[in-house]
């Protein structure tokens, strides 16, 4: 009997395979392809205190090895999420992780308070959101700000708090340590890498906002490196993501130190991606006679 489980706080996940926020909605669009009961968790789209309409279009662009997006966390707000999406997801034997977003610390706290009594299993704090009060720089690029935001949200959170790190920093370990000091129960990384694509015929950027977040296979080596670095400086679980398309990709992250893994952009190309990844992990365990993922987690020196 293979053991793929791990825990964040007091919540146990039956296997490491999750969806990456913003790439799976709340799962409704994928139920014709994916048995949600098989997933360790569904990490839903970003949820804000009030409805966000998102950025102007075009806001998606295909690039070599991945895609750029500047969707802008479009969502109907936390009240609609609790009313419509939570009951839907509770039909399935999977954990619910809510990605919490906001443009100010007060907005983060408002969403967290609204979710305190909701039937969800964990929160993922999106500190890649633009901080309006500080000139729209990301909350997650300054260690002192990260510690402040995480500790403030943690005081209000009734569920385990996962902090999602932006890779657009000089030293990812500094931000990871600040998250742990602030009270994070786990860390997820990496979020998208800022990129740009220009239409050489129209001689202007393809995205309306000019720049967007790059995701997909091309960023995987960067993501693996950052998971490896962070695993050496924190004592809390890590959810790794960034270009995971198959079981081999997932194993790479687990060897680097990840307890969980999230599948994102691959869902757009292959709606069966999460199940393919899970099957691939199990096949690897069979091939090398691994009974428990703790046998290989973080074994790279």
Buried (B, 14 or more C-beta within 10 A) or exposed (E): EEBBBBEBBEBEBBBBBBBBBBBBBBBEEBEEEBEBEBBBBBBBBBBBBEEBEEBEEBBBBEBEBBBBBBBBBBBBBBEEBBEEBBEBBEEBEBBBBBBBBBBBBEBBBBBBBBBEEBEBBBBBBBBBBBBEEEEEEBBBBBBEBBBBBBBBBBEBBEBBBBBBBBBBBEEBBBBBBBBBBBBBBBBBBBBBBBBBBEEEEEEEBBBEBEEBBBBBBBBBEBBBBBBBBBBEEBEBBBBBBBBBBBBEBBBBBBBBBBBBBBBBBBBBEBBEBBBBBBBBBBEBBEEEEBEEBBEBBBEEE
